[in-house]
């Protein structure tokens, strides 16, 4: 079994870090609270249009997070191929990573659009805000969940991750894959941050392990 170091896997840590910088930075910088899904147009514009710089920081951070996540997906696919040469785990890693990357880029585009005159129209502002949430929350949760689940299973089979961390990965994956339940029950929205932040832990640990493992 090949266990050569993969320095490019550190992009997983960069992806999580840039996403967190965007969330924390935008909310700390803005004078208005981030509008919840379904908020009135005036509340949406208070965050995105009154001073667009925090929201634009968030959009840029999402783009950086998406690009680095795409790079991490390549490392995750190689790890998955080592654990499963039949191809199910690599396929899950690639599909999940591609979906998570694309949805995050779509969310960034909607977020950026909300900082422009496109959000001056009430209906368009509400629609853009909902699309940003559905792309960056629900859709991203599903794709990221698939990726994290594949990393967890592959990491467990190869000995890269401990059993407890692999279990966390499966729990994170389940939360992400179930996040579309938000569309029928609003309390299910909690599945989105649960899946995302626990997934960050798994990705960070797996990335560090892949980057620093000894060659054999």
MDTraj code that builds the backbone (N, CA, C; nanometers):
import mdtraj as md
import numpy as np

residues = "UNK UNK UNK UNK UNK UNK UNK UNK UNK UNK UNK UNK UNK UNK UNK UNK UNK UNK UNK UNK UNK UNK UNK UNK UNK UNK UNK UNK UNK UNK UNK UNK UNK UNK UNK UNK UNK UNK UNK UNK UNK UNK UNK UNK UNK UNK UNK UNK UNK UNK UNK UNK UNK UNK UNK UNK UNK UNK UNK UNK UNK UNK UNK UNK UNK UNK UNK UNK UNK UNK UNK UNK UNK UNK UNK UNK UNK UNK UNK UNK UNK UNK UNK UNK UNK UNK UNK UNK UNK UNK UNK UNK UNK UNK UNK UNK UNK UNK UNK UNK UNK UNK UNK UNK UNK UNK UNK UNK UNK UNK UNK UNK UNK UNK UNK UNK UNK UNK UNK UNK UNK UNK UNK UNK UNK UNK UNK UNK UNK UNK UNK UNK UNK UNK UNK UNK UNK UNK UNK UNK UNK UNK UNK UNK UNK UNK UNK UNK UNK UNK UNK UNK UNK UNK UNK UNK UNK UNK UNK UNK UNK UNK UNK UNK UNK UNK UNK UNK UNK UNK UNK UNK UNK UNK UNK UNK UNK UNK UNK UNK UNK UNK UNK UNK UNK UNK UNK UNK UNK UNK UNK UNK UNK UNK UNK UNK UNK UNK UNK UNK UNK UNK UNK UNK UNK UNK UNK UNK UNK UNK UNK UNK UNK UNK UNK UNK".split()
xyz = np.array([
    [0.0849, -0.1206, 0.0000],
    [0.0000, 0.0000, 0.0000],
    [0.0876, 0.1245, 0.0000],
    [0.0665, 0.2161, -0.0895],
    [0.1442, 0.3392, -0.0976],
    [0.0943, 0.4408, 0.0038],
    [0.1889, 0.4921, 0.0836],
    [0.1516, 0.5904, 0.1846],
    [0.2421, 0.7121, 0.1765],
    [0.2769, 0.7526, 0.0580],
    [0.3649, 0.8671, 0.0416],
    [0.2931, 0.9951, 0.0827],
    [0.3680, 1.0927, 0.1343],
    [0.3067, 1.2182, 0.1779],
    [0.2388, 1.2919, 0.0629],
    [0.1319, 1.3591, 0.0933],
    [0.0571, 1.4375, -0.0058],
    [0.0411, 1.5786, 0.0493],
    [0.1375, 1.6646, 0.0187],
    [0.1340, 1.8017, 0.0716],
    [0.0132, 1.8794, 0.0203],
    [-0.0335, 1.8438, -0.0987],
    [-0.1491, 1.9129, -0.1538],
    [-0.2751, 1.8929, -0.0721],
    [-0.2764, 1.7889, 0.0116],
    [-0.3934, 1.7639, 0.0960],
    [-0.4170, 1.8765, 0.1959],
    [-0.3124, 1.9548, 0.2238],
    [-0.3280, 2.0672, 0.3169],
    [-0.4275, 2.1699, 0.2653],
    [-0.4624, 2.1596, 0.1381],
    [-0.5656, 2.2475, 0.0837],
    [-0.6987, 2.2280, 0.1553],
    [-0.7191, 2.1112, 0.2157],
    [-0.8412, 2.0894, 0.2930],
    [-0.8481, 2.1815, 0.4130],
    [-0.7342, 2.2017, 0.4775],
    [-0.7285, 2.2939, 0.5916],
    [-0.7492, 2.4369, 0.5434],
    [-0.6892, 2.4696, 0.4294],
    [-0.7068, 2.6040, 0.3734],
    [-0.8528, 2.6298, 0.3383],
    [-0.9223, 2.5271, 0.2881],
    [-1.0634, 2.5428, 0.2518],
    [-1.1487, 2.5732, 0.3744],
    [-1.1288, 2.4959, 0.4800],
    [-1.2050, 2.5191, 0.6028],
    [-1.1713, 2.6548, 0.6630],
    [-1.0417, 2.6886, 0.6626],
    [-0.9998, 2.8151, 0.7211],
    [-1.0546, 2.9355, 0.6480],
    [-1.0512, 2.9324, 0.5160],
    [-1.1017, 3.0467, 0.4400],
    [-1.2524, 3.0619, 0.4572],
    [-1.3235, 2.9504, 0.4652],
    [-1.4675, 2.9580, 0.4865],
    [-1.4982, 3.0226, 0.6221],
    [-1.4244, 2.9815, 0.7253],
    [-1.4466, 3.0374, 0.8590],
    [-1.4104, 3.1854, 0.8634],
    [-1.3023, 3.2222, 0.7951],
    [-1.2640, 3.3640, 0.7895],
    [-1.3767, 3.4457, 0.7267],
    [-1.4370, 3.3921, 0.6215],
    [-1.5461, 3.4637, 0.5567],
    [-1.6655, 3.4826, 0.6472],
    [-1.7056, 3.3777, 0.7171],
    [-1.8219, 3.3858, 0.8051],
    [-1.7953, 3.4800, 0.9228],
    [-1.6858, 3.4527, 0.9931],
    [-1.6551, 3.5306, 1.1133],
    [-1.6241, 3.6756, 1.0766],
    [-1.5441, 3.6943, 0.9727],
    [-1.5053, 3.8292, 0.9329],
    [-1.6233, 3.9131, 0.8885],
    [-1.7100, 3.8546, 0.8044],
    [-1.8246, 3.9305, 0.7536],
    [-1.9196, 3.9689, 0.8656],
    [-1.9461, 3.8766, 0.9564],
    [-2.0392, 3.9069, 1.0648],
    [-1.9806, 4.0046, 1.1666],
    [-1.8503, 3.9964, 1.1886],
    [-1.7870, 4.0904, 1.2824],
    [-1.7769, 4.2297, 1.2223],
    [-1.7580, 4.2378, 1.0930],
    [-1.7384, 4.3653, 1.0241],
    [-1.8705, 4.4381, 1.0020],
    [-1.9755, 4.3649, 0.9730],
    [-2.1033, 4.4275, 0.9394],
    [-2.1749, 4.4811, 1.0636],
    [-2.2407, 4.5949, 1.0473],
    [-2.3206, 4.6516, 1.1561],
    [-2.4570, 4.5836, 1.1672],
    [-2.4970, 4.5125, 1.0634],
    [-2.6271, 4.4452, 1.0616],
    [-2.6074, 4.2948, 1.0782],
    [-2.7004, 4.2272, 1.1441],
    [-2.6888, 4.0819, 1.1577],
    [-2.7151, 4.0124, 1.0251],
    [-2.6558, 3.8943, 1.0092],
    [-2.6795, 3.8198, 0.8862],
    [-2.8266, 3.7779, 0.8809],
    [-2.8962, 3.8065, 0.7719],
    [-3.0391, 3.7741, 0.7645],
    [-3.0650, 3.6241, 0.7527],
    [-3.1560, 3.5750, 0.8315],
    [-3.1938, 3.4348, 0.8252],
    [-3.2720, 3.4071, 0.6970],
    [-3.2775, 3.2826, 0.6526],
    [-3.3594, 3.2489, 0.5350],
    [-3.5042, 3.2927, 0.5559],
    [-3.5626, 3.3558, 0.4564],
    [-3.6997, 3.4034, 0.4674],
    [-3.7119, 3.5427, 0.5238],
    [-3.5981, 3.6106, 0.5449],
    [-3.6019, 3.7461, 0.5996],
    [-3.6646, 3.8433, 0.4997],
    [-3.7138, 3.9553, 0.5524],
    [-3.7733, 4.0589, 0.4687],
    [-3.6650, 4.1257, 0.3840],
    [-3.7023, 4.1795, 0.2687],
    [-3.6043, 4.2441, 0.1797],
    [-3.5212, 4.3528, 0.2482],
    [-3.5844, 4.4320, 0.3351],
    [-3.5111, 4.5395, 0.4020],
    [-3.3994, 4.4841, 0.4902],
    [-3.4246, 4.3728, 0.5567],
    [-3.3216, 4.3120, 0.6412],
    [-3.2097, 4.2534, 0.5565],
    [-3.2459, 4.2000, 0.4416],
    [-3.1447, 4.1463, 0.3507],
    [-3.0545, 4.2586, 0.3003],
    [-3.1167, 4.3695, 0.2591],
    [-3.0369, 4.4814, 0.2081],
    [-2.9545, 4.5473, 0.3179],
    [-3.0021, 4.5429, 0.4418],
    [-2.9263, 4.6032, 0.5511],
    [-2.7896, 4.5373, 0.5665],
    [-2.7839, 4.4085, 0.5394],
    [-2.6563, 4.3376, 0.5517],
    [-2.5744, 4.3465, 0.4233],
    [-2.6401, 4.3286, 0.3088],
    [-2.5677, 4.3160, 0.1832],
    [-2.5446, 4.4481, 0.1100],
    [-2.6334, 4.5453, 0.1287],
    [-2.6267, 4.6662, 0.0472],
    [-2.5831, 4.7911, 0.1233],
    [-2.6167, 4.8020, 0.2508],
    [-2.5829, 4.9233, 0.3255],
    [-2.4321, 4.9454, 0.3244],
    [-2.3566, 4.8418, 0.3567],
    [-2.2116, 4.8415, 0.3414],
    [-2.1767, 4.7055, 0.2821],
    [-2.1538, 4.6998, 0.1523],
    [-2.1365, 4.5700, 0.0853],
    [-2.0030, 4.5014, 0.1115],
    [-1.9089, 4.5701, 0.1745],
    [-1.7751, 4.5123, 0.1896],
    [-1.7726, 4.3823, 0.2705],
    [-1.8445, 4.3736, 0.3834],
    [-1.8430, 4.2459, 0.4563],
    [-1.8976, 4.1300, 0.3731],
    [-2.0072, 4.1544, 0.3007],
    [-2.0644, 4.0479, 0.2186],
    [-1.9704, 4.0109, 0.1043],
    [-1.9004, 4.1081, 0.0494],
    [-1.8058, 4.0772, -0.0575],
    [-1.6867, 3.9986, -0.0044],
    [-1.6472, 4.0276, 0.1195],
    [-1.5444, 3.9456, 0.1838],
    [-1.5924, 3.8009, 0.1934],
    [-1.7180, 3.7823, 0.2332],
    [-1.7748, 3.6490, 0.2427],
    [-1.7746, 3.5783, 0.1073],
    [-1.8109, 3.6509, 0.0025],
    [-1.8138, 3.5922, -0.1317],
    [-1.6747, 3.5489, -0.1764],
    [-1.5757, 3.6358, -0.1537],
    [-1.4381, 3.6020, -0.1920],
    [-1.3894, 3.4805, -0.1129],
    [-1.4214, 3.4782, 0.0157],
    [-1.3800, 3.3656, 0.0997],
    [-1.4426, 3.2350, 0.0516],
    [-1.5672, 3.2411, 0.0061],
    [-1.6317, 3.1216, -0.0470],
    [-1.5627, 3.0734, -0.1747],
    [-1.5221, 3.1659, -0.2588],
    [-1.4516, 3.1280, -0.3814],
    [-1.3195, 3.0595, -0.3476],
    [-1.2441, 3.1187, -0.2549],
    [-1.1162, 3.0596, -0.2139],
    [-1.1399, 2.9215, -0.1521],
    [-1.2429, 2.9120, -0.0686],
    [-1.2758, 2.7839, -0.0056],
    [-1.3115, 2.6792, -0.1104],
    [-1.3860, 2.7200, -0.2126],
    [-1.4264, 2.6264, -0.3179],
    [-1.3051, 2.5778, -0.3976],
    [-1.2153, 2.6691, -0.4325],
    [-1.0977, 2.6323, -0.5126],
    [-1.0084, 2.5353, -0.4353],
    [-0.9845, 2.5657, -0.3094],
    [-0.8992, 2.4780, -0.2288],
    [-0.9701, 2.3457, -0.1979],
    [-1.1021, 2.3480, -0.1883],
    [-1.1756, 2.2228, -0.1677],
    [-1.1639, 2.1332, -0.2907],
    [-1.1650, 2.1937, -0.4076],
    [-1.1467, 2.1157, -0.5302],
    [-1.0106, 2.0466, -0.5295],
    [-0.9080, 2.1169, -0.4840],
    [-0.7747, 2.0556, -0.4749],
    [-0.7728, 1.9436, -0.3717],
    [-0.8385, 1.9639, -0.2592],
    [-0.8427, 1.8587, -0.1572],
    [-0.9172, 1.7363, -0.2091],
    [-1.0175, 1.7582, -0.2927],
    [-1.0932, 1.6464, -0.3484],
    [-1.0025, 1.5514, -0.4248],
    [-0.9032, 1.6053, -0.4950],
    [-0.8087, 1.5202, -0.5674],
    [-0.7313, 1.4312, -0.4706],
    [-0.6890, 1.4866, -0.3570],
    [-0.6183, 1.4078, -0.2559],
    [-0.7108, 1.3037, -0.1936],
    [-0.8352, 1.3447, -0.1679],
    [-0.9322, 1.2521, -0.1095],
    [-0.9598, 1.1359, -0.2043],
    [-0.9668, 1.1645, -0.3334],
    [-0.9914, 1.0591, -0.4324],
    [-0.8756, 0.9601, -0.4364],
    [-0.7524, 1.0093, -0.4245],
    [-0.6370, 0.9191, -0.4231],
    [-0.6395, 0.8309, -0.2991],
    [-0.6727, 0.8905, -0.1854],
    [-0.6839, 0.8119, -0.0629],
    [-0.7928, 0.7060, -0.0771],
    [-0.9053, 0.7459, -0.1326],
    [-1.0169, 0.6530, -0.1505],
    [-0.9800, 0.5402, -0.2460],
    [-0.9028, 0.5713, -0.3481],
    [-0.8605, 0.4681, -0.4437],
    [-0.7683, 0.3666, -0.3764],
    [-0.6862, 0.4133, -0.2835],
    [-0.5993, 0.3224, -0.2092],
    [-0.6814, 0.2260, -0.1252],
    [-0.7924, 0.2755, -0.0700],
    [-0.8762, 0.1933, 0.0175],
    [-0.9757, 0.1071, -0.0587],
    [-1.0142, 0.1501, -0.1791],
    [-1.1202, 0.0809, -0.2534],
    [-1.0895, 0.0873, -0.4024],
    [-1.0263, -0.0150, -0.4534],
    [-0.9880, -0.0152, -0.5935],
    [-1.1043, -0.0499, -0.6854],
    [-1.2182, -0.0920, -0.6273],
    [-1.3364, -0.1174, -0.7099],
    [-1.3901, 0.0133, -0.7657],
    [-1.3792, 0.1194, -0.6874],
    [-1.4152, 0.2507, -0.7382],
    [-1.5323, 0.3199, -0.6724],
    [-1.5998, 0.2563, -0.5763],
    [-1.7161, 0.3201, -0.5143],
    [-1.6756, 0.4391, -0.4279],
    [-1.5753, 0.4205, -0.3442],
    [-1.5310, 0.5317, -0.2596],
    [-1.4690, 0.6455, -0.3414],
    [-1.3804, 0.6166, -0.4372],
    [-1.3295, 0.7273, -0.5199],
    [-1.4396, 0.8020, -0.5928],
    [-1.5392, 0.7289, -0.6409],
    [-1.6501, 0.7948, -0.7109],
    [-1.7269, 0.8862, -0.6165],
    [-1.7484, 0.8397, -0.4936],
    [-1.8190, 0.9217, -0.3947],
    [-1.7388, 1.0459, -0.3607],
    [-1.6064, 1.0295, -0.3472],
    [-1.5211, 1.1440, -0.3145],
    [-1.5231, 1.2478, -0.4261],
    [-1.5091, 1.2025, -0.5501],
    [-1.5056, 1.2953, -0.6634],
    [-1.6416, 1.3617, -0.6834],
    [-1.7482, 1.2822, -0.6785],
    [-1.8821, 1.3379, -0.6979],
    [-1.9169, 1.4374, -0.5872],
    [-1.8908, 1.3966, -0.4642],
    [-1.9202, 1.4855, -0.3521],
    [-1.8380, 1.6122, -0.3554],
    [-1.7085, 1.5982, -0.3817],
    [-1.6222, 1.7159, -0.3869],
    [-1.6598, 1.8103, -0.4987],
    [-1.6954, 1.7549, -0.6146],
    [-1.7351, 1.8394, -0.7282],
    [-1.8650, 1.9138, -0.6971],
    [-1.9601, 1.8430, -0.6363],
    [-2.0876, 1.9063, -0.6016],
    [-2.0682, 2.0144, -0.4957],
    [-1.9844, 1.9856, -0.3956],
    [-1.9590, 2.0834, -0.2892],
    [-1.8892, 2.2066, -0.3448],
    [-1.7953, 2.1864, -0.4365],
    [-1.7240, 2.2985, -0.4978],
    [-1.8179, 2.3850, -0.5813],
    [-1.8966, 2.3198, -0.6672],
    [-1.9872, 2.3941, -0.7553],
    [-2.0922, 2.4709, -0.6771],
    [-2.1472, 2.4096, -0.5735],
    [-2.2521, 2.4759, -0.4956],
    [-2.1961, 2.5942, -0.4177],
    [-2.0721, 2.5826, -0.3703],
    [-2.0114, 2.6936, -0.2982],
    [-1.9829, 2.8105, -0.3916],
    [-1.9423, 2.7806, -0.5143],
    [-1.9217, 2.8864, -0.6125],
    [-2.0544, 2.9539, -0.6494],
    [-2.1603, 2.8747, -0.6590],
    [-2.2921, 2.9315, -0.6877],
    [-2.3383, 3.0219, -0.5745],
    [-2.3132, 2.9799, -0.4517],
    [-2.3493, 3.0623, -0.3362],
    [-2.2706, 3.1925, -0.3365],
    [-2.1425, 3.1845, -0.3714],
    [-2.0595, 3.3054, -0.3778],
    [-2.1129, 3.4021, -0.4826],
    [-2.1565, 3.3489, -0.5962],
    [-2.2108, 3.4344, -0.7022],
    [-2.3379, 3.5041, -0.6557],
    [-2.4252, 3.4303, -0.5863],
    [-2.5494, 3.4915, -0.5356],
    [-2.5190, 3.5946, -0.4277],
    [-2.4223, 3.5641, -0.3428],
    [-2.3835, 3.6574, -0.2371],
    [-2.3311, 3.7875, -0.2975],
    [-2.2458, 3.7742, -0.3984],
    [-2.1935, 3.8935, -0.4657],
    [-2.3055, 3.9711, -0.5332],
    [-2.4011, 3.8992, -0.5933],
    [-2.5129, 3.9654, -0.6589],
    [-2.5973, 4.0470, -0.5635],
    [-2.6062, 4.0007, -0.4399],
    [-2.6848, 4.0720, -0.3393],
    [-2.6224, 4.2047, -0.2992],
    [-2.4950, 4.2248, -0.3295],
    [-2.4289, 4.3519, -0.2947],
    [-2.4428, 4.4561, -0.4054],
    [-2.5118, 4.4205, -0.5122],
    [-2.5273, 4.5108, -0.6267],
    [-2.6720, 4.5606, -0.6359],
    [-2.6963, 4.6397, -0.7377],
    [-2.8304, 4.6949, -0.7573],
    [-2.9352, 4.5878, -0.7874],
    [-2.8913, 4.4674, -0.8162],
    [-2.9863, 4.3588, -0.8398],
    [-3.0727, 4.3345, -0.7173],
    [-3.0210, 4.3669, -0.5999],
    [-3.0952, 4.3446, -0.4763],
    [-3.1893, 4.4593, -0.4420],
    [-3.1927, 4.5636, -0.5222],
    [-3.2818, 4.6762, -0.4939],
    [-3.4283, 4.6382, -0.5147],
    [-3.4514, 4.5433, -0.6005],
    [-3.5872, 4.4920, -0.6207],
    [-3.6182, 4.3889, -0.5123],
    [-3.7308, 4.4042, -0.4433],
    [-3.7637, 4.3181, -0.3300],
    [-3.7665, 4.1695, -0.3671],
    [-3.8376, 4.1374, -0.4722],
    [-3.8522, 3.9976, -0.5107],
    [-3.7177, 3.9363, -0.5487],
    [-3.6356, 4.0133, -0.6182],
    [-3.5051, 3.9619, -0.6596],
    [-3.4132, 3.9445, -0.5397],
    [-3.4213, 4.0374, -0.4447],
    [-3.3384, 4.0263, -0.3252],
    [-3.3714, 3.8988, -0.2475],
    [-3.5003, 3.8728, -0.2295],
    [-3.5426, 3.7524, -0.1573],
    [-3.5002, 3.6268, -0.2328],
    [-3.5161, 3.6280, -0.3646],
    [-3.4816, 3.5112, -0.4456],
    [-3.3311, 3.4839, -0.4415],
    [-3.2496, 3.5888, -0.4551],
    [-3.1054, 3.5710, -0.4518],
    [-3.0590, 3.5193, -0.3161],
    [-3.1188, 3.5733, -0.2111],
    [-3.0804, 3.5306, -0.0761],
    [-3.1160, 3.3841, -0.0536],
    [-3.2319, 3.3434, -0.1016],
    [-3.2724, 3.2032, -0.0868],
    [-3.1799, 3.1122, -0.1678],
    [-3.1457, 3.1552, -0.2887],
    [-3.0563, 3.0729, -0.3706],
    [-2.9188, 3.0599, -0.3057],
    [-2.8705, 3.1683, -0.2469],
    [-2.7411, 3.1634, -0.1791],
    [-2.7438, 3.0622, -0.0657],
    [-2.8551, 3.0612, 0.0084],
    [-2.8659, 2.9683, 0.1204],
    [-2.8808, 2.8241, 0.0720],
    [-2.9651, 2.8029, -0.0281],
    [-2.9857, 2.6673, -0.0782],
    [-2.8578, 2.6103, -0.1390],
    [-2.7827, 2.6959, -0.2105],
    [-2.6582, 2.6485, -0.2719],
    [-2.5499, 2.6268, -0.1677],
    [-2.5256, 2.7286, -0.0850],
    [-2.4166, 2.7207, 0.0115],
    [-2.4492, 2.6413, 0.1364],
    [-2.5777, 2.6169, 0.1601],
    [-2.6168, 2.5413, 0.2782],
    [-2.6625, 2.4009, 0.2441],
    [-2.7783, 2.3904, 0.1811],
    [-2.8380, 2.2601, 0.1540],
    [-2.7581, 2.1800, 0.0511],
    [-2.7390, 2.2361, -0.0681],
    [-2.6683, 2.1625, -0.1735],
    [-2.5232, 2.1339, -0.1341],
    [-2.4580, 2.2342, -0.0779],
    [-2.3197, 2.2137, -0.0341],
    [-2.3125, 2.1062, 0.0740],
    [-2.4116, 2.1043, 0.1623],
    [-2.4125, 2.0051, 0.2685],
    [-2.4155, 1.8630, 0.2151],
    [-2.4939, 1.8406, 0.1111],
    [-2.5030, 1.7071, 0.0517],
    [-2.3692, 1.6665, -0.0107],
    [-2.3131, 1.7556, -0.0932],
    [-2.1861, 1.7239, -0.1577],
    [-2.0734, 1.7066, -0.0569],
    [-2.0651, 1.7979, 0.0382],
    [-1.9593, 1.7910, 0.1392],
    [-1.9761, 1.6664, 0.2245],
    [-2.1014, 1.6294, 0.2524],
    [-2.1263, 1.5086, 0.3293],
    [-2.0748, 1.3845, 0.2584],
    [-2.0973, 1.3767, 0.1275],
    [-2.0452, 1.2631, 0.0503],
    [-1.8931, 1.2583, 0.0560],
    [-1.8305, 1.3736, 0.0410],
    [-1.6845, 1.3802, 0.0439],
    [-1.6296, 1.3380, 0.1799],
    [-1.6865, 1.3932, 0.2868],
    [-1.6389, 1.3617, 0.4213],
    [-1.6623, 1.2143, 0.4531],
    [-1.7761, 1.1610, 0.4128],
    [-1.8027, 1.0202, 0.4368],
    [-1.7014, 0.9308, 0.3668],
    [-1.6671, 0.9651, 0.2423],
    [-1.5681, 0.8872, 0.1682],
    [-1.4308, 0.8952, 0.2344],
    [-1.3950, 1.0150, 0.2805],
    [-1.2669, 1.0320, 0.3497],
    [-1.2651, 0.9505, 0.4790],
    [-1.3763, 0.9521, 0.5516],
    [-1.3827, 0.8774, 0.6764],
    [-1.3673, 0.7275, 0.6561],
    [-1.4393, 0.6728, 0.5593],
    [-1.4302, 0.5287, 0.5326],
    [-1.2922, 0.4902, 0.4798],
    [-1.2410, 0.5718, 0.3876],
    [-1.1087, 0.5433, 0.3328],
    [-1.0006, 0.5562, 0.4400],
    [-1.0138, 0.6585, 0.5239],
    [-0.9170, 0.6778, 0.6305],
    [-0.9180, 0.5646, 0.7307],
    [-1.0364, 0.5125, 0.7583],
    [-1.0470, 0.3987, 0.8518],
    [-0.9857, 0.2731, 0.7912],
    [-1.0141, 0.2473, 0.6656],
    [-0.9627, 0.1254, 0.6014],
    [-0.8114, 0.1270, 0.5847],
    [-0.7556, 0.2448, 0.5642],
    [-0.6108, 0.2554, 0.5447],
    [-0.5351, 0.2781, 0.6752],
    [-0.6078, 0.2989, 0.7840],
    [-0.5437, 0.3266, 0.9121],
    [-0.5009, 0.4712, 0.9276],
    [-0.5383, 0.5564, 0.8327],
    [-0.5003, 0.6972, 0.8402],
    [-0.5766, 0.7699, 0.9510],
    [-0.7021, 0.7308, 0.9724],
    [-0.7855, 0.7930, 1.0751],
    [-0.8197, 0.6926, 1.1832],
    [-0.8347, 0.7419, 1.3042],
    [-0.8740, 0.6566, 1.4155],
    [-1.0207, 0.6159, 1.4008],
    [-1.0614, 0.5082, 1.4670],
    [-1.2026, 0.4679, 1.4608],
    [-1.2974, 0.5784, 1.5054],
    [-1.2594, 0.6535, 1.6091],
    [-1.3477, 0.7595, 1.6591],
    [-1.3624, 0.8708, 1.5559],
    [-1.2548, 0.9037, 1.4872],
    [-1.2625, 1.0092, 1.3860],
    [-1.3406, 0.9598, 1.2639],
    [-1.3248, 0.8334, 1.2310],
    [-1.4025, 0.7773, 1.1207],
    [-1.5513, 0.7783, 1.1539],
    [-1.5834, 0.7508, 1.2800],
    [-1.7230, 0.7561, 1.3233],
    [-1.7771, 0.8983, 1.3141],
    [-1.6948, 0.9957, 1.3537],
    [-1.7352, 1.1349, 1.3401],
    [-1.7608, 1.1695, 1.1942],
    [-1.6766, 1.1176, 1.1058],
    [-1.6928, 1.1445, 0.9625],
    [-1.8266, 1.0915, 0.9124],
    [-1.8645, 0.9731, 0.9564],
    [-1.9917, 0.9163, 0.9126],
    [-2.1093, 0.9954, 0.9693],
    [-2.0960, 1.0427, 1.0932],
    [-2.2008, 1.1263, 1.1505],
    [-2.2130, 1.2585, 1.0771],
    [-2.0987, 1.3168, 1.0423],
    [-2.0983, 1.4410, 0.9662],
    [-2.1612, 1.4201, 0.8296],
    [-2.1264, 1.3082, 0.7660],
    [-2.1820, 1.2773, 0.6340],
    [-2.3330, 1.2614, 0.6409],
    [-2.3801, 1.1935, 0.7456],
    [-2.5249, 1.1735, 0.7602],
    [-2.5969, 1.3067, 0.7757],
    [-2.5391, 1.3972, 0.8572],
    [-2.6012, 1.5287, 0.8767],
    [-2.6060, 1.6051, 0.7451],
    [-2.4978, 1.6010, 0.6686],
    [-2.4952, 1.6717, 0.5412],
    [-2.5945, 1.6153, 0.4408],
    [-2.5996, 1.4834, 0.4319],
    [-2.6897, 1.4203, 0.3357],
    [-2.8366, 1.4406, 0.3715],
    [-2.8631, 1.4610, 0.5003],
    [-3.0011, 1.4820, 0.5448],
    [-3.0412, 1.6293, 0.5467],
    [-2.9472, 1.7194, 0.5150],
    [-2.9778, 1.8624, 0.5223],
    [-3.0934, 1.9064, 0.4325],
    [-3.1243, 1.8379, 0.3208],
    [-3.2417, 1.8782, 0.2428],
    [-3.3732, 1.8659, 0.3190],
    [-3.3711, 1.7997, 0.4343],
    [-3.4930, 1.7932, 0.5157],
    [-3.5381, 1.9321, 0.5583],
    [-3.4451, 2.0295, 0.5529],
    [-3.4815, 2.1677, 0.5845],
    [-3.5967, 2.2154, 0.4966],
    [-3.6044, 2.1638, 0.3750],
    [-3.7067, 2.2080, 0.2812],
    [-3.8467, 2.1673, 0.3259],
    [-3.8560, 2.0696, 0.4166],
    [-3.9874, 2.0272, 0.4670],
    [-4.0038, 2.0543, 0.6158],
    [-3.8928, 2.0785, 0.6842],
    [-3.8986, 2.1060, 0.8280],
    [-3.7852, 2.2006, 0.8646],
    [-3.8177, 2.3253, 0.8974],
    [-3.7152, 2.4270, 0.9212],
    [-3.6157, 2.3909, 1.0315],
    [-3.6572, 2.3229, 1.1408],
    [-3.5581, 2.2873, 1.2435],
    [-3.4426, 2.2027, 1.1893],
    [-3.4645, 2.1352, 1.0773],
    [-3.3583, 2.0536, 1.0182],
    [-3.2432, 2.1397, 0.9667],
    [-3.2605, 2.2716, 0.9663],
    [-3.1516, 2.3605, 0.9249],
    [-3.0282, 2.3421, 1.0130],
    [-3.0484, 2.2950, 1.1370],
    [-2.9348, 2.2720, 1.2268],
    [-2.8415, 2.1640, 1.1735],
    [-2.8935, 2.0776, 1.0871],
    [-2.8083, 1.9736, 1.0293],
    [-2.6967, 2.0335, 0.9442],
    [-2.7212, 2.1516, 0.8874],
    [-2.6227, 2.2131, 0.7986],
    [-2.4954, 2.2512, 0.8746],
    [-2.5031, 2.3318, 0.9827],
    [-2.3786, 2.3623, 1.0546],
    [-2.3193, 2.2410, 1.1260],
    [-2.4045, 2.1495, 1.1732],
    [-2.3521, 2.0297, 1.2388],
    [-2.2662, 1.9501, 1.1416],
    [-2.3193, 1.9268, 1.0210],
    [-2.2431, 1.8521, 0.9216],
    [-2.1191, 1.9256, 0.8760],
    [-2.1325, 2.0560, 0.8562],
    [-2.0204, 2.1339, 0.8028],
    [-1.9051, 2.1424, 0.9024],
    [-1.9323, 2.1808, 1.0260],
    [-1.8228, 2.2053, 1.1200],
    [-1.7594, 2.0760, 1.1704],
    [-1.8394, 1.9709, 1.1858],
    [-1.7783, 1.8421, 1.2200],
    [-1.6967, 1.7913, 1.1015],
    [-1.7444, 1.8199, 0.9803],
    [-1.6689, 1.7829, 0.8608],
    [-1.5366, 1.8551, 0.8523],
    [-1.5329, 1.9811, 0.8962],
    [-1.4074, 2.0556, 0.8981],
    [-1.3040, 1.9859, 0.9863],
    [-1.3508, 1.9331, 1.1000],
    [-1.2593, 1.8629, 1.1907],
    [-1.2004, 1.7404, 1.1208],
    [-1.2876, 1.6634, 1.0567],
    [-1.2429, 1.5423, 0.9872],
    [-1.1471, 1.5765, 0.8736],
    [-1.1852, 1.6732, 0.7923],
    [-1.1005, 1.7124, 0.6791],
    [-0.9653, 1.7644, 0.7282],
    [-0.9670, 1.8439, 0.8342],
    [-0.8421, 1.8978, 0.8870],
    [-0.7487, 1.7898, 0.9364],
    [-0.8035, 1.6943, 1.0111],
    [-0.7206, 1.5853, 1.0627],
    [-0.6709, 1.4951, 0.9505],
    [-0.7593, 1.4648, 0.8563],
    [-0.7198, 1.3798, 0.7440],
    [-0.6154, 1.4496, 0.6575],
    [-0.6336, 1.5787, 0.6334],
    [-0.5386, 1.6549, 0.5513],
    [-0.4012, 1.6557, 0.6144],
    [-0.3961, 1.6800, 0.7442],
    [-0.2664, 1.6818, 0.8142],
    [-0.2000, 1.5446, 0.8095],
    [-0.2804, 1.4399, 0.8267],
    [-0.2261, 1.3038, 0.8249],
    [-0.1740, 1.2669, 0.6860],
    [-0.2480, 1.3037, 0.5811],
    [-0.2046, 1.2735, 0.4448],
    [-0.0772, 1.3497, 0.4093],
    [-0.0643, 1.4717, 0.4598],
    [0.0498, 1.5553, 0.4251],
    [0.1773, 1.5127, 0.4970],
    [0.1632, 1.4495, 0.6126],
    [0.2820, 1.4222, 0.6944],
    [0.3088, 1.2743, 0.7173],
    [0.2314, 1.1863, 0.6534],
    [0.2571, 1.0440, 0.6741],
    [0.3908, 1.0061, 0.6124],
    [0.4474, 0.9001, 0.6646],
    [0.5781, 0.8541, 0.6171],
    [0.5615, 0.7675, 0.4932],
    [0.6516, 0.7821, 0.3996],
    [0.6488, 0.6991, 0.2795],
    [0.6890, 0.5569, 0.3140],
    [0.6291, 0.4601, 0.2426],
    [0.6635, 0.3200, 0.2651],
    [0.6554, 0.2436, 0.1348],
])
top = md.Topology()
chain = top.add_chain()
for i, resn in enumerate(residues, 1):
    res = top.add_residue(resn, chain, resSeq=i)
    for name in ("N", "CA", "C"):
        top.add_atom(name, md.element.get_by_symbol(name[0]), res)
traj = md.Trajectory(xyz[None], top)
